Amino acid sequence: MLRAFLRTTAARARSRTPRSVPDDDVLLDAPDDRLAPALVAAARGDYAPAAGLLSTTREQAEWEHRDRYATRLAAFARSRAEWLDTWRATAPDDPDALLIAARLAVHRRWDSPARAELLRQLVPAVVGAAETSGPDPVPWRTALDAARGARAGHAEFERLWAQAVRRSAHHYGCHVAALQYLAASSPGAHGECLDFAETAAQDAPEDALVRALPLRAAFTCLTSTAAATDSATATSTAPTTTAAVRTYRRRLDAAADRAIALSAAHPAADPWTAELRNLLAYVLLRLGRWQDAAEQLRLTGPYVTSFPWERDTDDPLGHFLQARADVRAEARARAPGHPPRGRAERSAPGDH
């Protein structure tokens, strides 16, 4: 993390229009200019910058930023919680401290073998905190995640979902939580997941992050354990050729194309768009769209995010670098003078 803090500014300066970022200059989960000072201060035991940052996002209704910052701060508090403990002792009713505490509580229980039971015990407290949060949808995203982990029934989840969308109809994090719940409830329901994501994207403003939700649904389809790949050793750089992918190929490509358009609306080497571009590159590789993947890998500049590369390995940075090397090798192989390779099809019959 300190390496990322120290090198982020220099990396951005070098990568206004990224071409080929050396491996040593690539940063994993680098914070943006607003989050970095809060994390540095938290490492020193000072909660004030984090409190100021979250207060600003709440007062200005920056819900997407608030959700992302809350997630990062809660993840930091898993290993360094002194600053949060001091904050809560000083201001026990602070809505921003309560948000981080609730997110942290869910995170700590998520990896337990007794996850469902532990989260069932936690859900009432998380929901209670959300009910006092006014127009803020972010605590409801935490409640949705807790309910998903607790294996809540459809009626209970739908009740929480209604509270979330009443506060923000297009909040990306809440939609991701709902998509994950739908996918977990019906592992083979790829059509239903795509339906939900496409409807949400179509109804959203042009610049809304939720317009990338179909990409998230495509990722779910491409990586579903219910539709394992034809090869047991498939990686993120190996095109996926399952029955589900063949069935929904046109919709998966459309999801990627929509995300490509959203990516194009942001500057290159933009830390805010890093997760979108990393996920997009991963999906494009799974679809065999090498040229499009190469462009998104270029646009990421030095910014790598653990998700989605962590899905296949404990070394997401190494996985990203290997994928990037594979793409470059493929580009060389397709260059004039090299024998042609088979090309993945952009669409397949039978889409519904």
N, C-alpha and C positions, 0 to 999 in steps of 0.2 A: 504494500500500500504506500509506504513512504517513497519507494521508487517511482510509483505512479505520480505522487504529489510533486516530486522534484522535477519530473521530466515532462509532465503534461504540457506546460506552456511552451517549452522548446519544441516539442513534437508538433504542436499545432502550428507554430510559426513555420516549420519546415514543410507542412503538409496542407497548405491552403489549396493546392491543386495536386493531390497525391499521385505519384506515378508508381514508384516501387519502394515501399518502406522497408528498410533492412529489418531482418528478424529481431535484432537487438533493440530496435526502436519501437517495437510493438508493445502496447500497454494493455494489460488485462483489467477490465472493470475500472478504468480510470474515472474518477469523479469529475464533474464539470466545475466551472469556475465558482458556482454558488455553493455546491456541496463540499468541495475540498476544504475550505476554511472551517466549516462546521466539524468535519471529521478530524482535522488536525487539532482543533480545540478540544474535542471530546477525548482524544488520546491523551491530552494533558489534564483531563478531569474537569474541563470547563464546558458547561452545557449551554451557555448563553448564545453562542452563534447558532447552534442547532435550534434553540427555542425561537430565535429571531427569524431564521429561515422558514420554519414551519408556520410561524405566525403570519408571515408575509403571504405564503401560499394560501393559507386559509382566508385571510382578509381579502385577497385579490381573486379568490375562487380559481386558483391555478391547480385544478384537481389532478391533472396528469402528473405535473411536477411534484405535487404533494405526495401522491401515491408512490412515486419512484423514490423520492427522498426518504419517506418513512420506511420503505423497504430496506434501503441501504443503511440507514441509521440503526434500525432494529438488528440487521445482520451484524453490524459493528458491535452492538451492545451484547451480542452473544458471547463475545470473548472479553470485552472491556465495558462493563456495565456501571462502573463507579460514577461516571458523569450522570447517567440516567437515574441512579439511586439518589444522588444529591438533588437532582431536578425534582423528582417526585416528593422528596422530603421537604423541599423548599416550597413547592407549589403543587400540592396533592390533587387539586382539581383542575389543573391546567389541561385543556383539551388536547394539546399537542403532546404533552408528556403521556397522557392516557393513551393516545393513538400509538405511540412507540411501544409502550408497555404491553398493550394488547397484541400488537404484531409480534413482539418478542415472545410473549407467552405461547402464541400459536407455533412459532418457529421451534421453540424448545421442545414441544410435545410432538412435533411432526415426525421426527425420526425414530420415535419410540415404537417398539413392537406392540405396545398397548395404545397406539395412537388414537384409535376410534373411541375407546373408553375415556382416555384422558381429555380428549377434545369435547366429548359429550358433557363432561363435568365443567368445562371451561366456557362452552357456548353461551349460557345465560349471562355470565359476566361480560363477555365480549358484546353481546347484543345489547345489554343494558347500557354499556358505555356508548355504543353507536346511537342509541335512542336519545342521548343527551347532546348529540353533536350538531344539532340544527340542520342546515342545508348541506353539510359536508358529506359526500358520498363515500369518502375513503374509509372511514371506520366500518361501513357496510361491506366494503370489499374484504376487510379482515373477517367480518362475521360470515360472509359467504365462504371464504376459505376454511374457516373453522368448521362450519356446517358440512362442507364437502368431506373434510377429514374425518368428521364424526359419523359419516354415512347417514346424514339426515334424510328423512323421507321427502318425497317430492312436494308435499303440501307445505312442509316447514321451509324447504329451500325456496319455494315460490313466494312465500310470505316475506322472506328476507330480500329476495330479488325485487319484489314490488317496492319495498322501502328504498332500495338502492337507486332504481331507475326513476323513482319519483323525485329524487334529489338531483340526479344528473342522467338524462336519457342516453347520453353517448359516452359515458365514462368507460375507457378502455379496460382498466383493471377489473371492474365489476363484470364486464362482458367476458373477459378471459376466465374469471372464476366460474361464471355460469357455463361457458363452453367446456371447461374441464370437468364440471359436475356432470354435464350431459354425456361427455365421452366416457367418464368412469361408470356412469349408471348403465350405459348401453355400449360396451366396447366396440361392437361392430356397426354402430349407427353412424357411419360416415356421412351418409346423405343428410341425416337430420342435423349433424354438426355443421355441415356446409350450408344447409338451409338457414340455420340460425345466424351464422356468421355473415352470410351474404345479405340477409335482410337488414341486419344491424349496419352493415357498411353502406348499403344503398340509402338508408334513411339519414345518414350522418353528413355533416358539412364536409366540404371538399378537403379541408385541411385537418380534419379530426383524425386522431390516431386510431380510432376504432375502425377506420376504413381498412386497416391492416388485419382485421380479425379473420377474414377468410384465409389469409396466409397462415395464421395460427391453426385454423381448422385443417389446412392442407398438411401442416407439420404433424398434426395428430393422426391424420390418415396415413401418412408416409411412414410413421414410426410406430404404429399400433402393434402391440404384441398379439392382438387377435388376428392380424393379417401379416404374419411373419414373412420376411423377404424370401425370395426363392433361394438365396444363398445364405447359409448360416454365418458366413464370415463377411457379410455386407457391411460397408462403412458409409460414412456420410458422403464420400466421393463416388460411391457406387450407385448408379441409377437403380431405383426401386421398381420392381416389376411384379407386383402382387395383383391378384384379381381385383382388389379394391382400387388400386391405382389405375388399372386398365379401365375399370368401370367409370371412374370419375375423372379421367385424365383431362378432359376439356375444362372441367371446373377447377382442377388443381392449377392448370396453366393460367386460367383467368384470374385466380387468386394471386398468383405470382405476378402477373401483368399489372394488376391493380396496385400491388405493393411497389413494383418498379416505378409506377407513376408517382406514388407518394414519396418514394426515395428521391426522385428527380426534383421534387419541390424544395429540397433542403440542400444546403451547401455540402460540398465534399468535406470529408474529415470532420464531421459534426458529431460531438459526443452524444448529443440528444438522440440522434438517429442511429447510433451505433447498434443498438440491439435489433432494431428493425432490419438493418442491412446485414447483420450477421445471420439472423434467422432467414432472411431472404436468400442469401448466398447458400446456406445449408439446404433449403428447399430446392433451389435451382439445381444444385448438384445432384440431389436425389431424383430430380426429374430429367437429368442428363442434359441440361441446358448450359453447356460449358461456357459459351461466350457471354451469356447474360450473367452467370455466376462470376466470371472474371471481372466484369465491370463493377459488380457490387463489392467484390473484394478490394478493388482499386478505390472505390468511393469510401470504404471504411477508414482508409488512411491507417493511422496507428492504433485505432480503437477496436479492441476485441472484447466481447462480452462472454462470460462463462456460459450463459444460455445462448444457443442450444448445444454448443460443442461439448459441454459436460455430460450430455446424455450418454455418450458412447465411451467415456473415459474419465479417469480421475485427473487428467492433465488437459484441460480445455485449451490452454494456450498452445501446447504442443500439437493438439488435434487441429486447431486452426492453421498453424504453420504448415502442417503436413498437407492439409486440404489445399492451401494456397500453392504449395509446391506441386501437387498433383495437377492443379489447373494449369500452371505454367508448363508442365511437361506435356499436357494434352494440347495446349496451344502450339507448342513446338512441333508436336507430331502432326498437327493439322496444317502446318505451314507448307507453302509450295515446295515441292521437291520431296515430300514425305508421302508414303502411300496413304490413301484415305482410310479412315476407320469408320465403323458403323455409326450412324447418327441416331440418337433417340428421337422417336416420333413426338411431335408436339401435340397430337391428339389421337384418340382412338375411338372406334365405334362403340356404341352401347352406352353412351353417357346418359344418365337420367337424374 
